[in-house]
């Protein structure tokens, strides 16, 4: 698993601003499509999806600011 992440990091190091933006657009569009097609399924789990979003967002914010603060 560690080797996989090292290879993934090597590939992602070649990504630029536009590449990351396109990745986000791709992920957002697939999320919207899944939401449209599985609306009734996710309607029962909307609270769990919100909790998952908030926890993942907090993780990303802490990770980014942690790297930014300890960058010295």
CHARMM internal coordinates of N, CA and C (Angstrom, degrees):
IC EDIT
DIST 1 N 1 CA 1.4353
DIST 1 CA 1 C 1.5265
ANGL 1 N 1 CA 1 C 110.25
DIST 1 C 2 N 1.3251
ANGL 1 CA 1 C 2 N 115.71
DIHE 1 N 1 CA 1 C 2 N -38.56
DIST 2 N 2 CA 1.4591
ANGL 1 C 2 N 2 CA 119.31
DIHE 1 CA 1 C 2 N 2 CA 179.87
DIST 2 CA 2 C 1.5240
ANGL 2 N 2 CA 2 C 110.21
DIHE 1 C 2 N 2 CA 2 C -63.54
DIST 2 C 3 N 1.3244
ANGL 2 CA 2 C 3 N 116.88
DIHE 2 N 2 CA 2 C 3 N -40.00
DIST 3 N 3 CA 1.4601
ANGL 2 C 3 N 3 CA 120.86
DIHE 2 CA 2 C 3 N 3 CA 179.04
DIST 3 CA 3 C 1.5289
ANGL 3 N 3 CA 3 C 110.75
DIHE 2 C 3 N 3 CA 3 C -63.22
DIST 3 C 4 N 1.3293
ANGL 3 CA 3 C 4 N 117.07
DIHE 3 N 3 CA 3 C 4 N -39.09
DIST 4 N 4 CA 1.4588
ANGL 3 C 4 N 4 CA 121.09
DIHE 3 CA 3 C 4 N 4 CA 177.79
DIST 4 CA 4 C 1.5239
ANGL 4 N 4 CA 4 C 110.98
DIHE 3 C 4 N 4 CA 4 C -60.45
DIST 4 C 5 N 1.3324
ANGL 4 CA 4 C 5 N 117.08
DIHE 4 N 4 CA 4 C 5 N -45.19
DIST 5 N 5 CA 1.4533
ANGL 4 C 5 N 5 CA 120.14
DIHE 4 CA 4 C 5 N 5 CA -179.95
DIST 5 CA 5 C 1.5266
ANGL 5 N 5 CA 5 C 112.41
DIHE 4 C 5 N 5 CA 5 C -68.60
DIST 5 C 6 N 1.3163
ANGL 5 CA 5 C 6 N 117.19
DIHE 5 N 5 CA 5 C 6 N -32.80
DIST 6 N 6 CA 1.4610
ANGL 5 C 6 N 6 CA 119.72
DIHE 5 CA 5 C 6 N 6 CA 175.69
DIST 6 CA 6 C 1.5228
ANGL 6 N 6 CA 6 C 110.63
DIHE 5 C 6 N 6 CA 6 C -65.89
DIST 6 C 7 N 1.3214
ANGL 6 CA 6 C 7 N 116.95
DIHE 6 N 6 CA 6 C 7 N -41.56
DIST 7 N 7 CA 1.4648
ANGL 6 C 7 N 7 CA 120.21
DIHE 6 CA 6 C 7 N 7 CA 177.51
DIST 7 CA 7 C 1.5218
ANGL 7 N 7 CA 7 C 110.96
DIHE 6 C 7 N 7 CA 7 C -67.04
DIST 7 C 8 N 1.3207
ANGL 7 CA 7 C 8 N 117.03
DIHE 7 N 7 CA 7 C 8 N -40.44
DIST 8 N 8 CA 1.4579
ANGL 7 C 8 N 8 CA 121.24
DIHE 7 CA 7 C 8 N 8 CA 177.60
DIST 8 CA 8 C 1.5261
ANGL 8 N 8 CA 8 C 110.78
DIHE 7 C 8 N 8 CA 8 C -62.49
DIST 8 C 9 N 1.3171
ANGL 8 CA 8 C 9 N 116.97
DIHE 8 N 8 CA 8 C 9 N -40.98
DIST 9 N 9 CA 1.4640
ANGL 8 C 9 N 9 CA 120.67
DIHE 8 CA 8 C 9 N 9 CA 177.79
DIST 9 CA 9 C 1.5286
ANGL 9 N 9 CA 9 C 110.47
DIHE 8 C 9 N 9 CA 9 C -63.85
DIST 9 C 10 N 1.3135
ANGL 9 CA 9 C 10 N 117.06
DIHE 9 N 9 CA 9 C 10 N -39.02
DIST 10 N 10 CA 1.4570
ANGL 9 C 10 N 10 CA 120.73
DIHE 9 CA 9 C 10 N 10 CA 177.73
DIST 10 CA 10 C 1.5153
ANGL 10 N 10 CA 10 C 112.08
DIHE 9 C 10 N 10 CA 10 C -62.60
DIST 10 C 11 N 1.3222
ANGL 10 CA 10 C 11 N 116.29
DIHE 10 N 10 CA 10 C 11 N -40.03
DIST 11 N 11 CA 1.4628
ANGL 10 C 11 N 11 CA 120.22
DIHE 10 CA 10 C 11 N 11 CA 178.66
DIST 11 CA 11 C 1.5225
ANGL 11 N 11 CA 11 C 110.15
DIHE 10 C 11 N 11 CA 11 C -70.08
DIST 11 C 12 N 1.3230
ANGL 11 CA 11 C 12 N 117.24
DIHE 11 N 11 CA 11 C 12 N -44.66
DIST 12 N 12 CA 1.4640
ANGL 11 C 12 N 12 CA 120.71
DIHE 11 CA 11 C 12 N 12 CA -177.49
DIST 12 CA 12 C 1.5216
ANGL 12 N 12 CA 12 C 112.79
DIHE 11 C 12 N 12 CA 12 C -67.62
DIST 12 C 13 N 1.3190
ANGL 12 CA 12 C 13 N 117.42
DIHE 12 N 12 CA 12 C 13 N -20.28
DIST 13 N 13 CA 1.4641
ANGL 12 C 13 N 13 CA 118.87
DIHE 12 CA 12 C 13 N 13 CA 178.64
DIST 13 CA 13 C 1.5226
ANGL 13 N 13 CA 13 C 111.72
DIHE 12 C 13 N 13 CA 13 C -67.82
DIST 13 C 14 N 1.3370
ANGL 13 CA 13 C 14 N 117.14
DIHE 13 N 13 CA 13 C 14 N -18.40
DIST 14 N 14 CA 1.4562
ANGL 13 C 14 N 14 CA 121.32
DIHE 13 CA 13 C 14 N 14 CA 177.10
DIST 14 CA 14 C 1.5256
ANGL 14 N 14 CA 14 C 112.80
DIHE 13 C 14 N 14 CA 14 C -88.95
DIST 14 C 15 N 1.3358
ANGL 14 CA 14 C 15 N 117.58
DIHE 14 N 14 CA 14 C 15 N -6.02
DIST 15 N 15 CA 1.4555
ANGL 14 C 15 N 15 CA 120.98
DIHE 14 CA 14 C 15 N 15 CA 179.90
DIST 15 CA 15 C 1.5191
ANGL 15 N 15 CA 15 C 109.93
DIHE 14 C 15 N 15 CA 15 C -75.05
DIST 15 C 16 N 1.2997
ANGL 15 CA 15 C 16 N 116.14
DIHE 15 N 15 CA 15 C 16 N 138.89
DIST 16 N 16 CA 1.4532
ANGL 15 C 16 N 16 CA 121.59
DIHE 15 CA 15 C 16 N 16 CA 175.73
DIST 16 CA 16 C 1.5215
ANGL 16 N 16 CA 16 C 110.45
DIHE 15 C 16 N 16 CA 16 C -104.38
DIST 16 C 17 N 1.3172
ANGL 16 CA 16 C 17 N 115.27
DIHE 16 N 16 CA 16 C 17 N -171.59
DIST 17 N 17 CA 1.4576
ANGL 16 C 17 N 17 CA 121.86
DIHE 16 CA 16 C 17 N 17 CA -178.91
DIST 17 CA 17 C 1.5198
ANGL 17 N 17 CA 17 C 110.98
DIHE 16 C 17 N 17 CA 17 C -61.04
DIST 17 C 18 N 1.3128
ANGL 17 CA 17 C 18 N 117.01
DIHE 17 N 17 CA 17 C 18 N -44.83
DIST 18 N 18 CA 1.4609
ANGL 17 C 18 N 18 CA 121.29
DIHE 17 CA 17 C 18 N 18 CA -179.21
DIST 18 CA 18 C 1.5317
ANGL 18 N 18 CA 18 C 111.22
DIHE 17 C 18 N 18 CA 18 C -65.55
DIST 18 C 19 N 1.3231
ANGL 18 CA 18 C 19 N 116.56
DIHE 18 N 18 CA 18 C 19 N -38.89
DIST 19 N 19 CA 1.4667
ANGL 18 C 19 N 19 CA 120.63
DIHE 18 CA 18 C 19 N 19 CA 179.76
DIST 19 CA 19 C 1.5277
ANGL 19 N 19 CA 19 C 111.56
DIHE 18 C 19 N 19 CA 19 C -63.38
DIST 19 C 20 N 1.3182
ANGL 19 CA 19 C 20 N 116.70
DIHE 19 N 19 CA 19 C 20 N -44.93
DIST 20 N 20 CA 1.4622
ANGL 19 C 20 N 20 CA 120.83
DIHE 19 CA 19 C 20 N 20 CA 178.58
DIST 20 CA 20 C 1.5262
ANGL 20 N 20 CA 20 C 110.03
DIHE 19 C 20 N 20 CA 20 C -65.16
DIST 20 C 21 N 1.3336
ANGL 20 CA 20 C 21 N 116.70
DIHE 20 N 20 CA 20 C 21 N -39.45
DIST 21 N 21 CA 1.4608
ANGL 20 C 21 N 21 CA 120.49
DIHE 20 CA 20 C 21 N 21 CA 177.25
DIST 21 CA 21 C 1.5170
ANGL 21 N 21 CA 21 C 111.79
DIHE 20 C 21 N 21 CA 21 C -61.73
DIST 21 C 22 N 1.3191
ANGL 21 CA 21 C 22 N 117.08
DIHE 21 N 21 CA 21 C 22 N -42.54
DIST 22 N 22 CA 1.4624
ANGL 21 C 22 N 22 CA 120.79
DIHE 21 CA 21 C 22 N 22 CA 178.57
DIST 22 CA 22 C 1.5311
ANGL 22 N 22 CA 22 C 111.06
DIHE 21 C 22 N 22 CA 22 C -66.55
DIST 22 C 23 N 1.3277
ANGL 22 CA 22 C 23 N 117.27
DIHE 22 N 22 CA 22 C 23 N -36.23
DIST 23 N 23 CA 1.4584
ANGL 22 C 23 N 23 CA 120.84
DIHE 22 CA 22 C 23 N 23 CA 176.04
DIST 23 CA 23 C 1.5250
ANGL 23 N 23 CA 23 C 110.44
DIHE 22 C 23 N 23 CA 23 C -61.89
DIST 23 C 24 N 1.3274
ANGL 23 CA 23 C 24 N 116.72
DIHE 23 N 23 CA 23 C 24 N -42.40
DIST 24 N 24 CA 1.4599
ANGL 23 C 24 N 24 CA 120.59
DIHE 23 CA 23 C 24 N 24 CA 178.75
DIST 24 CA 24 C 1.5184
ANGL 24 N 24 CA 24 C 111.58
DIHE 23 C 24 N 24 CA 24 C -66.17
DIST 24 C 25 N 1.3268
ANGL 24 CA 24 C 25 N 117.21
DIHE 24 N 24 CA 24 C 25 N -40.26
DIST 25 N 25 CA 1.4624
ANGL 24 C 25 N 25 CA 120.45
DIHE 24 CA 24 C 25 N 25 CA 177.32
DIST 25 CA 25 C 1.5268
ANGL 25 N 25 CA 25 C 109.86
DIHE 24 C 25 N 25 CA 25 C -62.91
DIST 25 C 26 N 1.3153
ANGL 25 CA 25 C 26 N 116.75
DIHE 25 N 25 CA 25 C 26 N -42.30
DIST 26 N 26 CA 1.4629
ANGL 25 C 26 N 26 CA 121.44
DIHE 25 CA 25 C 26 N 26 CA 178.91
DIST 26 CA 26 C 1.5224
ANGL 26 N 26 CA 26 C 110.86
DIHE 25 C 26 N 26 CA 26 C -61.01
DIST 26 C 27 N 1.3283
ANGL 26 CA 26 C 27 N 117.37
DIHE 26 N 26 CA 26 C 27 N -47.60
DIST 27 N 27 CA 1.4566
ANGL 26 C 27 N 27 CA 120.85
DIHE 26 CA 26 C 27 N 27 CA -179.15
DIST 27 CA 27 C 1.5190
ANGL 27 N 27 CA 27 C 111.83
DIHE 26 C 27 N 27 CA 27 C -66.90
DIST 27 C 28 N 1.3298
ANGL 27 CA 27 C 28 N 117.40
DIHE 27 N 27 CA 27 C 28 N -38.78
DIST 28 N 28 CA 1.4612
ANGL 27 C 28 N 28 CA 120.49
DIHE 27 CA 27 C 28 N 28 CA 178.07
DIST 28 CA 28 C 1.5221
ANGL 28 N 28 CA 28 C 110.94
DIHE 27 C 28 N 28 CA 28 C -65.23
DIST 28 C 29 N 1.3309
ANGL 28 CA 28 C 29 N 116.76
DIHE 28 N 28 CA 28 C 29 N -41.87
DIST 29 N 29 CA 1.4639
ANGL 28 C 29 N 29 CA 119.06
DIHE 28 CA 28 C 29 N 29 CA -178.71
DIST 29 CA 29 C 1.5233
ANGL 29 N 29 CA 29 C 111.42
DIHE 28 C 29 N 29 CA 29 C -67.60
DIST 29 C 30 N 1.3275
ANGL 29 CA 29 C 30 N 118.55
DIHE 29 N 29 CA 29 C 30 N -38.78
DIST 30 N 30 CA 1.4608
ANGL 29 C 30 N 30 CA 119.70
DIHE 29 CA 29 C 30 N 30 CA 177.46
DIST 30 CA 30 C 1.5224
ANGL 30 N 30 CA 30 C 110.03
DIHE 29 C 30 N 30 CA 30 C -67.62
DIST 30 C 31 N 1.3177
ANGL 30 CA 30 C 31 N 117.40
DIHE 30 N 30 CA 30 C 31 N -33.63
DIST 31 N 31 CA 1.4669
ANGL 30 C 31 N 31 CA 120.35
DIHE 30 CA 30 C 31 N 31 CA 176.04
DIST 31 CA 31 C 1.5146
ANGL 31 N 31 CA 31 C 111.90
DIHE 30 C 31 N 31 CA 31 C -64.88
DIST 31 C 32 N 1.3273
ANGL 31 CA 31 C 32 N 116.61
DIHE 31 N 31 CA 31 C 32 N -41.89
DIST 32 N 32 CA 1.4654
ANGL 31 C 32 N 32 CA 120.54
DIHE 31 CA 31 C 32 N 32 CA 178.04
DIST 32 CA 32 C 1.5307
ANGL 32 N 32 CA 32 C 109.94
DIHE 31 C 32 N 32 CA 32 C -65.16
DIST 32 C 33 N 1.3324
ANGL 32 CA 32 C 33 N 116.70
DIHE 32 N 32 CA 32 C 33 N -44.70
DIST 33 N 33 CA 1.4662
ANGL 32 C 33 N 33 CA 119.81
DIHE 32 CA 32 C 33 N 33 CA 179.23
DIST 33 CA 33 C 1.5297
ANGL 33 N 33 CA 33 C 111.78
DIHE 32 C 33 N 33 CA 33 C -60.55
DIST 33 C 34 N 1.3143
ANGL 33 CA 33 C 34 N 117.16
DIHE 33 N 33 CA 33 C 34 N -43.71
DIST 34 N 34 CA 1.4593
ANGL 33 C 34 N 34 CA 120.14
DIHE 33 CA 33 C 34 N 34 CA 177.71
DIST 34 CA 34 C 1.5235
ANGL 34 N 34 CA 34 C 111.13
DIHE 33 C 34 N 34 CA 34 C -64.11
DIST 34 C 35 N 1.3245
ANGL 34 CA 34 C 35 N 115.97
DIHE 34 N 34 CA 34 C 35 N -38.24
DIST 35 N 35 CA 1.4558
ANGL 34 C 35 N 35 CA 119.53
DIHE 34 CA 34 C 35 N 35 CA 177.76
DIST 35 CA 35 C 1.5144
ANGL 35 N 35 CA 35 C 112.75
DIHE 34 C 35 N 35 CA 35 C -64.77
DIST 35 C 36 N 1.3269
ANGL 35 CA 35 C 36 N 116.72
DIHE 35 N 35 CA 35 C 36 N -36.19
DIST 36 N 36 CA 1.4555
ANGL 35 C 36 N 36 CA 120.71
DIHE 35 CA 35 C 36 N 36 CA 179.18
DIST 36 CA 36 C 1.5292
ANGL 36 N 36 CA 36 C 110.75
DIHE 35 C 36 N 36 CA 36 C -70.56
DIST 36 C 37 N 1.3096
ANGL 36 CA 36 C 37 N 116.66
DIHE 36 N 36 CA 36 C 37 N -45.74
DIST 37 N 37 CA 1.4590
ANGL 36 C 37 N 37 CA 119.93
DIHE 36 CA 36 C 37 N 37 CA -176.03
DIST 37 CA 37 C 1.5247
ANGL 37 N 37 CA 37 C 113.67
DIHE 36 C 37 N 37 CA 37 C -75.78
DIST 37 C 38 N 1.3135
ANGL 37 CA 37 C 38 N 117.35
DIHE 37 N 37 CA 37 C 38 N -29.34
DIST 38 N 38 CA 1.4607
ANGL 37 C 38 N 38 CA 120.89
DIHE 37 CA 37 C 38 N 38 CA -177.38
DIST 38 CA 38 C 1.5253
ANGL 38 N 38 CA 38 C 111.65
DIHE 37 C 38 N 38 CA 38 C -115.60
DIST 38 C 39 N 1.3322
ANGL 38 CA 38 C 39 N 116.77
DIHE 38 N 38 CA 38 C 39 N 36.77
DIST 39 N 39 CA 1.4587
ANGL 38 C 39 N 39 CA 121.17
DIHE 38 CA 38 C 39 N 39 CA -176.31
DIST 39 CA 39 C 1.5245
ANGL 39 N 39 CA 39 C 111.82
DIHE 38 C 39 N 39 CA 39 C -58.26
DIST 39 C 40 N 1.3106
ANGL 39 CA 39 C 40 N 116.38
DIHE 39 N 39 CA 39 C 40 N -47.92
DIST 40 N 40 CA 1.4619
ANGL 39 C 40 N 40 CA 119.81
DIHE 39 CA 39 C 40 N 40 CA -176.86
DIST 40 CA 40 C 1.5287
ANGL 40 N 40 CA 40 C 111.58
DIHE 39 C 40 N 40 CA 40 C -65.98
DIST 40 C 41 N 1.3243
ANGL 40 CA 40 C 41 N 117.11
DIHE 40 N 40 CA 40 C 41 N -34.55
DIST 41 N 41 CA 1.4628
ANGL 40 C 41 N 41 CA 120.18
DIHE 40 CA 40 C 41 N 41 CA 178.07
DIST 41 CA 41 C 1.5274
ANGL 41 N 41 CA 41 C 110.76
DIHE 40 C 41 N 41 CA 41 C -66.87
DIST 41 C 42 N 1.3414
ANGL 41 CA 41 C 42 N 117.22
DIHE 41 N 41 CA 41 C 42 N -47.42
DIST 42 N 42 CA 1.4570
ANGL 41 C 42 N 42 CA 120.98
DIHE 41 CA 41 C 42 N 42 CA -176.80
DIST 42 CA 42 C 1.5172
ANGL 42 N 42 CA 42 C 112.39
DIHE 41 C 42 N 42 CA 42 C -76.81
DIST 42 C 43 N 1.3309
ANGL 42 CA 42 C 43 N 117.83
DIHE 42 N 42 CA 42 C 43 N -14.81
DIST 43 N 43 CA 1.4536
ANGL 42 C 43 N 43 CA 121.16
DIHE 42 CA 42 C 43 N 43 CA 178.41
DIST 43 CA 43 C 1.5298
ANGL 43 N 43 CA 43 C 110.65
DIHE 42 C 43 N 43 CA 43 C -61.04
DIST 43 C 44 N 1.3167
ANGL 43 CA 43 C 44 N 116.82
DIHE 43 N 43 CA 43 C 44 N -34.05
DIST 44 N 44 CA 1.4654
ANGL 43 C 44 N 44 CA 120.74
DIHE 43 CA 43 C 44 N 44 CA 178.99
DIST 44 CA 44 C 1.5246
ANGL 44 N 44 CA 44 C 112.23
DIHE 43 C 44 N 44 CA 44 C -75.04
DIST 44 C 45 N 1.3337
ANGL 44 CA 44 C 45 N 117.47
DIHE 44 N 44 CA 44 C 45 N -23.25
DIST 45 N 45 CA 1.4635
ANGL 44 C 45 N 45 CA 121.57
DIHE 44 CA 44 C 45 N 45 CA -174.72
DIST 45 CA 45 C 1.5250
ANGL 45 N 45 CA 45 C 113.02
DIHE 44 C 45 N 45 CA 45 C -112.93
DIST 45 C 46 N 1.3171
ANGL 45 CA 45 C 46 N 118.08
DIHE 45 N 45 CA 45 C 46 N 24.33
DIST 46 N 46 CA 1.4599
ANGL 45 C 46 N 46 CA 120.26
DIHE 45 CA 45 C 46 N 46 CA -174.52
DIST 46 CA 46 C 1.5360
ANGL 46 N 46 CA 46 C 111.49
DIHE 45 C 46 N 46 CA 46 C -63.26
DIST 46 C 47 N 1.3110
ANGL 46 CA 46 C 47 N 118.15
DIHE 46 N 46 CA 46 C 47 N -36.03
DIST 47 N 47 CA 1.4671
ANGL 46 C 47 N 47 CA 120.36
DIHE 46 CA 46 C 47 N 47 CA 178.93
DIST 47 CA 47 C 1.5266
ANGL 47 N 47 CA 47 C 110.26
DIHE 46 C 47 N 47 CA 47 C -67.09
DIST 47 C 48 N 1.3176
ANGL 47 CA 47 C 48 N 117.33
DIHE 47 N 47 CA 47 C 48 N -42.27
DIST 48 N 48 CA 1.4664
ANGL 47 C 48 N 48 CA 120.67
DIHE 47 CA 47 C 48 N 48 CA 178.73
DIST 48 CA 48 C 1.5263
ANGL 48 N 48 CA 48 C 111.22
DIHE 47 C 48 N 48 CA 48 C -64.30
DIST 48 C 49 N 1.3227
ANGL 48 CA 48 C 49 N 116.99
DIHE 48 N 48 CA 48 C 49 N -37.65
DIST 49 N 49 CA 1.4650
ANGL 48 C 49 N 49 CA 120.18
DIHE 48 CA 48 C 49 N 49 CA 178.48
DIST 49 CA 49 C 1.5223
ANGL 49 N 49 CA 49 C 110.27
DIHE 48 C 49 N 49 CA 49 C -66.55
DIST 49 C 50 N 1.3355
ANGL 49 CA 49 C 50 N 117.63
DIHE 49 N 49 CA 49 C 50 N -40.66
DIST 50 N 50 CA 1.4641
ANGL 49 C 50 N 50 CA 120.59
DIHE 49 CA 49 C 50 N 50 CA 176.97
DIST 50 CA 50 C 1.5287
ANGL 50 N 50 CA 50 C 111.10
DIHE 49 C 50 N 50 CA 50 C -63.47
DIST 50 C 51 N 1.3098
ANGL 50 CA 50 C 51 N 117.33
DIHE 50 N 50 CA 50 C 51 N -42.48
DIST 51 N 51 CA 1.4703
ANGL 50 C 51 N 51 CA 120.69
DIHE 50 CA 50 C 51 N 51 CA 178.59
DIST 51 CA 51 C 1.5206
ANGL 51 N 51 CA 51 C 110.32
DIHE 50 C 51 N 51 CA 51 C -63.04
DIST 51 C 52 N 1.3247
ANGL 51 CA 51 C 52 N 116.79
DIHE 51 N 51 CA 51 C 52 N -43.38
DIST 52 N 52 CA 1.4579
ANGL 51 C 52 N 52 CA 121.00
DIHE 51 CA 51 C 52 N 52 CA 177.40
DIST 52 CA 52 C 1.5263
ANGL 52 N 52 CA 52 C 110.96
DIHE 51 C 52 N 52 CA 52 C -60.63
DIST 52 C 53 N 1.3321
ANGL 52 CA 52 C 53 N 116.91
DIHE 52 N 52 CA 52 C 53 N -43.68
DIST 53 N 53 CA 1.4638
ANGL 52 C 53 N 53 CA 120.83
DIHE 52 CA 52 C 53 N 53 CA 178.18
DIST 53 CA 53 C 1.5231
ANGL 53 N 53 CA 53 C 111.03
DIHE 52 C 53 N 53 CA 53 C -61.57
DIST 53 C 54 N 1.3131
ANGL 53 CA 53 C 54 N 117.89
DIHE 53 N 53 CA 53 C 54 N -47.96
DIST 54 N 54 CA 1.4684
ANGL 53 C 54 N 54 CA 121.13
DIHE 53 CA 53 C 54 N 54 CA -176.94
DIST 54 CA 54 C 1.5211
ANGL 54 N 54 CA 54 C 110.71
DIHE 53 C 54 N 54 CA 54 C -64.08
DIST 54 C 55 N 1.3276
ANGL 54 CA 54 C 55 N 117.67
DIHE 54 N 54 CA 54 C 55 N -43.18
DIST 55 N 55 CA 1.4646
ANGL 54 C 55 N 55 CA 120.04
DIHE 54 CA 54 C 55 N 55 CA 179.40
DIST 55 CA 55 C 1.5259
ANGL 55 N 55 CA 55 C 112.00
DIHE 54 C 55 N 55 CA 55 C -65.12
DIST 55 C 56 N 1.3259
ANGL 55 CA 55 C 56 N 117.03
DIHE 55 N 55 CA 55 C 56 N -41.94
DIST 56 N 56 CA 1.4668
ANGL 55 C 56 N 56 CA 119.24
DIHE 55 CA 55 C 56 N 56 CA 179.11
DIST 56 CA 56 C 1.5293
ANGL 56 N 56 CA 56 C 110.92
DIHE 55 C 56 N 56 CA 56 C -68.67
DIST 56 C 57 N 1.3248
ANGL 56 CA 56 C 57 N 117.44
DIHE 56 N 56 CA 56 C 57 N -36.92
DIST 57 N 57 CA 1.4674
ANGL 56 C 57 N 57 CA 120.81
DIHE 56 CA 56 C 57 N 57 CA 177.52
DIST 57 CA 57 C 1.5275
ANGL 57 N 57 CA 57 C 110.47
DIHE 56 C 57 N 57 CA 57 C -64.49
DIST 57 C 58 N 1.3270
ANGL 57 CA 57 C 58 N 116.96
DIHE 57 N 57 CA 57 C 58 N -44.48
DIST 58 N 58 CA 1.4632
ANGL 57 C 58 N 58 CA 120.33
DIHE 57 CA 57 C 58 N 58 CA 177.67
DIST 58 CA 58 C 1.5246
ANGL 58 N 58 CA 58 C 111.59
DIHE 57 C 58 N 58 CA 58 C -61.63
DIST 58 C 59 N 1.3184
ANGL 58 CA 58 C 59 N 117.26
DIHE 58 N 58 CA 58 C 59 N -40.79
DIST 59 N 59 CA 1.4568
ANGL 58 C 59 N 59 CA 120.80
DIHE 58 CA 58 C 59 N 59 CA 177.78
DIST 59 CA 59 C 1.5265
ANGL 59 N 59 CA 59 C 110.99
DIHE 58 C 59 N 59 CA 59 C -59.92
DIST 59 C 60 N 1.3185
ANGL 59 CA 59 C 60 N 116.30
DIHE 59 N 59 CA 59 C 60 N -45.80
DIST 60 N 60 CA 1.4650
ANGL 59 C 60 N 60 CA 120.15
DIHE 59 CA 59 C 60 N 60 CA -179.52
DIST 60 CA 60 C 1.5210
ANGL 60 N 60 CA 60 C 110.86
DIHE 59 C 60 N 60 CA 60 C -64.44
DIST 60 C 61 N 1.3274
ANGL 60 CA 60 C 61 N 117.88
DIHE 60 N 60 CA 60 C 61 N -42.99
DIST 61 N 61 CA 1.4646
ANGL 60 C 61 N 61 CA 121.08
DIHE 60 CA 60 C 61 N 61 CA -179.77
DIST 61 CA 61 C 1.5218
ANGL 61 N 61 CA 61 C 110.36
DIHE 60 C 61 N 61 CA 61 C -63.08
DIST 61 C 62 N 1.3212
ANGL 61 CA 61 C 62 N 117.01
DIHE 61 N 61 CA 61 C 62 N -45.74
DIST 62 N 62 CA 1.4739
ANGL 61 C 62 N 62 CA 120.22
DIHE 61 CA 61 C 62 N 62 CA 179.72
DIST 62 CA 62 C 1.5233
ANGL 62 N 62 CA 62 C 110.42
DIHE 61 C 62 N 62 CA 62 C -63.52
DIST 62 C 63 N 1.3175
ANGL 62 CA 62 C 63 N 117.19
DIHE 62 N 62 CA 62 C 63 N -42.08
DIST 63 N 63 CA 1.4630
ANGL 62 C 63 N 63 CA 121.60
DIHE 62 CA 62 C 63 N 63 CA -179.45
DIST 63 CA 63 C 1.5237
ANGL 63 N 63 CA 63 C 110.79
DIHE 62 C 63 N 63 CA 63 C -63.40
DIST 63 C 64 N 1.3298
ANGL 63 CA 63 C 64 N 116.92
DIHE 63 N 63 CA 63 C 64 N -46.10
DIST 64 N 64 CA 1.4669
ANGL 63 C 64 N 64 CA 120.55
DIHE 63 CA 63 C 64 N 64 CA -178.34
DIST 64 CA 64 C 1.5194
ANGL 64 N 64 CA 64 C 110.95
DIHE 63 C 64 N 64 CA 64 C -65.20
DIST 64 C 65 N 1.3321
ANGL 64 CA 64 C 65 N 117.51
DIHE 64 N 64 CA 64 C 65 N -47.72
DIST 65 N 65 CA 1.4560
ANGL 64 C 65 N 65 CA 119.33
DIHE 64 CA 64 C 65 N 65 CA -179.55
DIST 65 CA 65 C 1.5203
ANGL 65 N 65 CA 65 C 111.69
DIHE 64 C 65 N 65 CA 65 C -70.45
DIST 65 C 66 N 1.3333
ANGL 65 CA 65 C 66 N 117.95
DIHE 65 N 65 CA 65 C 66 N -30.40
DIST 66 N 66 CA 1.4631
ANGL 65 C 66 N 66 CA 120.18
DIHE 65 CA 65 C 66 N 66 CA 175.69
DIST 66 CA 66 C 1.5201
ANGL 66 N 66 CA 66 C 111.17
DIHE 65 C 66 N 66 CA 66 C -64.89
DIST 66 C 67 N 1.3146
ANGL 66 CA 66 C 67 N 116.68
DIHE 66 N 66 CA 66 C 67 N -42.47
DIST 67 N 67 CA 1.4632
ANGL 66 C 67 N 67 CA 120.52
DIHE 66 CA 66 C 67 N 67 CA 177.63
DIST 67 CA 67 C 1.5221
ANGL 67 N 67 CA 67 C 109.49
DIHE 66 C 67 N 67 CA 67 C -67.22
DIST 67 C 68 N 1.3099
ANGL 67 CA 67 C 68 N 117.79
DIHE 67 N 67 CA 67 C 68 N -41.00
DIST 68 N 68 CA 1.4573
ANGL 67 C 68 N 68 CA 121.90
DIHE 67 CA 67 C 68 N 68 CA -178.42
DIST 68 CA 68 C 1.5215
ANGL 68 N 68 CA 68 C 111.59
DIHE 67 C 68 N 68 CA 68 C -64.69
DIST 68 C 69 N 1.3327
ANGL 68 CA 68 C 69 N 117.17
DIHE 68 N 68 CA 68 C 69 N -41.48
DIST 69 N 69 CA 1.4650
ANGL 68 C 69 N 69 CA 121.14
DIHE 68 CA 68 C 69 N 69 CA -178.25
DIST 69 CA 69 C 1.5311
ANGL 69 N 69 CA 69 C 111.11
DIHE 68 C 69 N 69 CA 69 C -72.16
DIST 69 C 70 N 1.3263
ANGL 69 CA 69 C 70 N 117.85
DIHE 69 N 69 CA 69 C 70 N -40.72
DIST 70 N 70 CA 1.4583
ANGL 69 C 70 N 70 CA 121.93
DIHE 69 CA 69 C 70 N 70 CA -176.63
DIST 70 CA 70 C 1.5226
ANGL 70 N 70 CA 70 C 113.52
DIHE 69 C 70 N 70 CA 70 C -94.12
DIST 70 C 71 N 1.2888
ANGL 70 CA 70 C 71 N 116.71
DIHE 70 N 70 CA 70 C 71 N 23.28
DIST 71 N 71 CA 1.4551
ANGL 70 C 71 N 71 CA 122.32
DIHE 70 CA 70 C 71 N 71 CA -176.83
DIST 71 CA 71 C 1.5304
ANGL 71 N 71 CA 71 C 112.68
DIHE 70 C 71 N 71 CA 71 C -74.51
DIST 71 C 72 N 1.2871
ANGL 71 CA 71 C 72 N 118.25
DIHE 71 N 71 CA 71 C 72 N -17.41
DIST 72 N 72 CA 1.4738
ANGL 71 C 72 N 72 CA 122.39
DIHE 71 CA 71 C 72 N 72 CA -175.66
DIST 72 CA 72 C 1.4530
ANGL 72 N 72 CA 72 C 112.74
DIHE 71 C 72 N 72 CA 72 C -54.03
END
COOR INIT
IC SEED 1 N 1 CA 1 C
IC BUILD
